[in-house]
Amino acid sequence: SIKDFVLNPREAWTLIKETAQHYWVGSKLLWSEIKITRQILSRLIQGHGMTRRERMQLVRTTTDLFRLVPFAIFVIVPFMEFLLPFALKLFPNMLPSTFQDNLKKEESMKKELQMRIAVAKFMQDTLQEMAAKKGSQDAPHAGHSSGSNGGGTGSNTDDSFGAKEVIDFVE
């Protein structure tokens, strides 16, 4: 907070230097990505193909260049850089990828993983409920037709086929 900056000027200066260093390194990374992308584009113009990795590099760099326009406005307009933290809070993906912290990347990866785990648990619970319903529906029939289908083994393949259908539907 502002109070901490005023009370601890050394820590504030250290934080300012670290932030400036972070943006300097991000700028250098963006410049090197632009040079690499320019080489990829020149090979593409000459008729060479593009690998999947080169295509992803091209897309990422192009996206970063489009994100750089609003970021440049904050840097060019005097005293507008003080509004940058608020703008980043409102629009977290505004910065180019080379300017993002590893901590923020890890946080987003953790959130995505938690979401995937929650969806997987939901799907697992749903499949178990479907299997229980299917088992309760097949239970009266299994007793009557146990001689014809080999002791009810056909119901297991029906359950697994139903689960496969649900998984295919979700994908």
ChimeraX attribute file (.defattr): number of C-alpha atoms within 10 A of each C-alpha:
attribute: neighborCount
match mode: 1-to-1
recipient: residues
	/A:1	6
	/A:2	8
	/A:3	7
	/A:4	10
	/A:5	13
	/A:6	11
	/A:7	10
	/A:8	11
	/A:9	11
	/A:10	11
	/A:11	13
	/A:12	16
	/A:13	12
	/A:14	11
	/A:15	13
	/A:16	12
	/A:17	12
	/A:18	12
	/A:19	12
	/A:20	12
	/A:21	12
	/A:22	15
	/A:23	15
	/A:24	13
	/A:25	14
	/A:26	18
	/A:27	15
	/A:28	13
	/A:29	15
	/A:30	20
	/A:31	14
	/A:32	12
	/A:33	19
	/A:34	18
	/A:35	13
	/A:36	16
	/A:37	20
	/A:38	13
	/A:39	12
	/A:40	20
	/A:41	16
	/A:42	12
	/A:43	13
	/A:44	12
	/A:45	10
	/A:46	9
	/A:47	9
	/A:48	11
	/A:49	12
	/A:50	14
	/A:51	10
	/A:52	9
	/A:53	9
	/A:54	15
	/A:55	14
	/A:56	12
	/A:57	17
	/A:58	20
	/A:59	13
	/A:60	16
	/A:61	22
	/A:62	16
	/A:63	13
	/A:64	20
	/A:65	17
	/A:66	13
	/A:67	16
	/A:68	17
	/A:69	13
	/A:70	12
	/A:71	18
	/A:72	11
	/A:73	12
	/A:74	17
	/A:75	13
	/A:76	10
	/A:77	9
	/A:78	9
	/A:79	10
	/A:80	11
	/A:81	16
	/A:82	11
	/A:83	10
	/A:84	14
	/A:85	11
	/A:86	11
	/A:87	14
	/A:88	13
	/A:89	10
	/A:90	10
	/A:91	10
	/A:92	12
	/A:93	11
	/A:94	19
	/A:95	18
	/A:96	21
	/A:97	19
	/A:98	19
	/A:99	18
	/A:100	16
	/A:101	12
	/A:102	9
	/A:103	9
	/A:104	11
	/A:105	12
	/A:106	11
	/A:107	12
	/A:108	12
	/A:109	12
	/A:110	12
	/A:111	12
	/A:112	12
	/A:113	12
	/A:114	12
	/A:115	12
	/A:116	12
	/A:117	12
	/A:118	12
	/A:119	12
	/A:120	12
	/A:121	12
	/A:122	12
	/A:123	15
	/A:124	13
	/A:125	12
	/A:126	14
	/A:127	19
	/A:128	13
	/A:129	12
	/A:130	16
	/A:131	18
	/A:132	13
	/A:133	12
	/A:134	16
	/A:135	15
	/A:136	11
	/A:137	11
	/A:138	13
	/A:139	13
	/A:140	10
	/A:141	12
	/A:142	19
	/A:143	11
	/A:144	10
	/A:145	12
	/A:146	13
	/A:147	10
	/A:148	10
	/A:149	11
	/A:150	10
	/A:151	12
	/A:152	18
	/A:153	11
	/A:154	13
	/A:155	17
	/A:156	13
	/A:157	11
	/A:158	13
	/A:159	17
	/A:160	13
	/A:161	12
	/A:162	16
	/A:163	18
	/A:164	13
	/A:165	11
	/A:166	15
	/A:167	12
	/A:168	9
	/A:169	8
	/A:170	8
	/A:171	5
